[in-house]
Amino acid sequence: MDLTKIYSLNFIERLLLSAIFINAMPGKITNFATQAEYITNKGFPEPFPMIMMIGAIALLLAGTILLIFIERIKVACSLL
């Protein structure tokens, strides 16, 4: 049994799954003020939307990197 094929398919699957989250990041970064204003309009006080947006971008970035490169996928999925 050739395990390199299985491991390479596993990597490709994780890479394609992470593409969903990679696609979500530029919108949050480029429209940062609009996204923060939307959260503010939902009733959160002023400093919290900025903190929440920075946290969301950091978790998306960390979760995506871990999803691609780490063997324990549950850690990455819990961040996403």
Backbone torsions as a table, in degrees:
resi	resn	phi	psi	omega
1	MET	NA	127.5	-178.2
2	ASP	-91.6	104.8	-176.7
3	LEU	-77.6	-18.6	-179.5
4	THR	-66.0	-32.3	176.6
5	LYS	-66.1	-41.8	-179.6
6	ILE	-65.6	-44.5	-179.4
7	TYR	-67.6	-35.6	178.9
8	SER	-71.3	-36.2	175.3
9	LEU	-66.7	-37.5	177.6
10	ASN	-62.4	-42.3	178.8
11	PHE	-64.6	-42.5	179.5
12	ILE	-64.7	-39.4	177.7
13	GLU	-63.2	-43.7	179.2
14	ARG	-67.3	-34.7	177.5
15	LEU	-65.6	-42.4	178.5
16	LEU	-68.7	-37.0	176.9
17	LEU	-65.7	-39.8	-179.9
18	SER	-70.0	-18.6	178.0
19	ALA	-60.8	-30.5	177.5
20	ILE	-62.4	-45.1	-177.3
21	PHE	-76.8	-32.8	175.7
22	ILE	-64.2	-36.6	178.5
23	ASN	-67.6	-26.0	-178.9
24	ALA	-80.6	-22.6	-175.3
25	MET	-68.9	-45.1	-177.2
26	PRO	-60.6	-34.3	178.3
27	GLY	-65.4	-36.4	178.7
28	LYS	-72.6	-33.2	-178.0
29	ILE	-78.7	-44.8	-176.3
30	THR	-74.8	-32.5	179.4
31	ASN	-107.3	42.8	-174.9
32	PHE	-59.6	-47.6	-177.6
33	ALA	-65.7	-39.3	179.7
34	THR	-66.0	-42.6	178.9
35	GLN	-65.2	-42.2	178.9
36	ALA	-65.3	-38.5	177.6
37	GLU	-65.3	-38.2	177.4
38	TYR	-61.9	-41.9	178.2
39	ILE	-67.4	-38.1	178.0
40	THR	-63.1	-39.4	179.6
41	ASN	-67.5	-18.6	176.9
42	LYS	-80.7	-3.5	172.9
43	GLY	112.2	7.1	178.0
44	PHE	-84.0	143.1	177.2
45	PRO	-64.4	162.4	-167.4
46	GLU	-56.7	-47.5	-174.9
47	PRO	-74.1	-20.9	-174.4
48	PHE	-69.4	-37.4	179.2
49	PRO	-61.2	-37.9	177.6
50	MET	-64.3	-43.6	178.8
51	ILE	-64.3	-41.1	-180.0
52	MET	-65.8	-39.1	179.5
53	MET	-68.0	-42.2	177.4
54	ILE	-63.1	-41.7	177.3
55	GLY	-63.6	-40.8	179.6
56	ALA	-64.6	-42.3	179.0
57	ILE	-66.5	-41.7	-179.9
58	ALA	-65.0	-42.4	179.2
59	LEU	-67.7	-38.2	176.0
60	LEU	-62.5	-44.6	-179.2
61	LEU	-65.7	-48.7	-179.1
62	ALA	-65.3	-43.2	179.8
63	GLY	-64.3	-39.0	179.2
64	THR	-67.1	-43.8	178.7
65	ILE	-63.8	-43.1	179.1
66	LEU	-67.4	-36.1	179.5
67	LEU	-63.7	-36.3	-179.3
68	ILE	-76.8	-43.8	-165.7
69	PHE	-107.1	-12.0	-176.1
70	ILE	-100.8	151.3	-179.2
71	GLU	-80.0	-33.9	179.0
72	ARG	-85.1	100.9	-173.0
73	ILE	-74.8	-24.2	-178.2
74	LYS	-63.0	-33.4	177.9
75	VAL	-64.0	-46.4	-179.7
76	ALA	-65.8	-42.4	-178.3
77	CYS	-67.3	-30.7	177.9
78	SER	-69.5	-27.5	175.9
79	LEU	-76.0	-31.9	-177.4
80	LEU	-85.2	NA	NA
